[in-house]
Amino acid sequence: MKGHHKTFSFTKNYENLTQVLTDRKLASLGDTYVNFACSLALSSINGKPTGVKVKGSVLAEAVKKTQLRQHMPSRMTRHMLADAAESLIVYAWLRGDITINETATILAKSKDQVEDFSQLLTTIKNRITFP
């Protein structure tokens, strides 16, 4: 499962978790990935195609629950915390550390989105390595 390779030419090599969590451009792509993965999870739960937009507050809470907050600068808004979650999630997918199917499966585990995203972020945090 672990990729440890750059799947796409635009994927940067990061030195540490903080660089990934604070990359705003990565967050932009991550926003789309997170919404798609959550939509897949809900589609699977509902038994029919469903599209959703994940609330930033859900992602921000998940970041706080998983101790990722300690890897970021002190003054971070809730929006910035949500961006950090999106950056990390899509970075893991870009590297091949997690698949879209696994992401959707984790996000479909419970009815509690904060809990599901916390589990996803923890899974990713435990898989990602830096040089």
Steps between C-alpha positions, in 0.01 A plus 500: 500500500766753596606693193796713608519627146376798313202386297446838336774730373359800689527326839773672701745328728431623851748486786240467776134488597482876563587576136218275379247635750568862405504465119199704382524380139486140616194591709319619188537159335432333833165676531378330181644162601344513848157594363519224239613234751227602745245494217613145414464398865148643522403346165606163634305553825188629319515248217472777240729771358527790746707820483606694809722786610686430824477780755827662600400479865492118474854492358629756753362293790657184358839676480473601865400147608798339327779715647591631154448850637841486674670483158362838393570865575328640810255740337275282286135569417246221470516546123878451506461184709248365247744583218771309688282188516425526127870545419605195700224275367564577133878486552465144634292405197743666256786301653309173496486473880119465486253420222172675424319175586667475839430868565129454419482182709645675807264796448200262487581326831274696734239772496747739668693691234748648748579150627536360146730782388701463823550132420597584141754764611647265761533220243678738261722650771616150593586410140674809372876523531737781419864489394 
